[in-house]
Amino acid sequence: MAWAWAGLALTSRAPARAAGVELRVVTEELPPYNMTQGGQITGMSTEVVQAVMKEVGIQAPIKSMPWARAYDIARNEENVLIYSITRTTQREKLFKWVGVISPTQWYLFALPGRHLGIRQLDDARRYQTATVNEDAGEQYLIGKGFEIGKNLQSSNKYEFNYQKLKLGRVDLWIAAELNAHYLSRQAGDNPETALVRVLPLPDLAPEEGLSMAFSLKTSDAVVERFRKGLDVVRRNGTYDAIRRKWQS
């Protein structure tokens, strides 16, 4: 597999070195936040991460993979940066958090014309909900007593869940709004008419949005260097310019 290096397509697999340590960056296919196009990693969050790496003077390989694998690597290996990750209570002590890189809002989505009578999360228990393996939405619902194989159907790709919803294989889909709308448009649909926001999930979506974080086996000096870099990117207008580009 080829690596994408800070916006350049290269074939080298060697990790970058920063402050005397080797760094890796892992992510998933979560369009339009992070995704592979033409053999390169791109997306709103990716551009922010690349801007931060440029600011701190570090080039590191970005590898896209299923979220469960990326999450496991960042949980257990040294000097790994993971994005776009939701900062939940469950995850708070599992990573060293750098900061927010993209806005997000989470919902339970359904198809129009379905009268599911969902007024609160407990009402969703009697329906089938599409999730992604080990992502924040699935972890959130499991934490609320939902079960895979009972009322959750887990996939390893987000686009599978939109297909499941359209084909009637599930009743609900838990997703970040920007991701849901992007996949709907990619399928040739108008998200404003093809999807219904059945229930907002404010507990799952911090006001700030999706984050970048390091594995616990990363030095505090490296983490702080990236925090300062992200702060510069947010203050100098780069972050806002990237956000406008991808939300337009």
Buried (B, 14 or more C-beta within 10 A) or exposed (E): EBBBBBBEEEEEEEBBEBEEBBBBBBBBBBBBBBBBEEEBBBBBBBBBBBBBBBBBEBBBBBBBBBBBBBBBBBBEBBBBBBBBBBBBEEBEEBBBBBBBBBBBBBBBBBBEEBEBEBEEBEBBBEBBBBBBBBBBBBBBBBEEEBEEEEBBBBBBBBBBBBBBBBEEEBBBBBBBBBBBBBBBBEEEBEBEEBBBEBBEBEEBBBEEBBBBBBBBBBBEEBBEBBBBBBBBBBEEEBBEEBBEEBEE
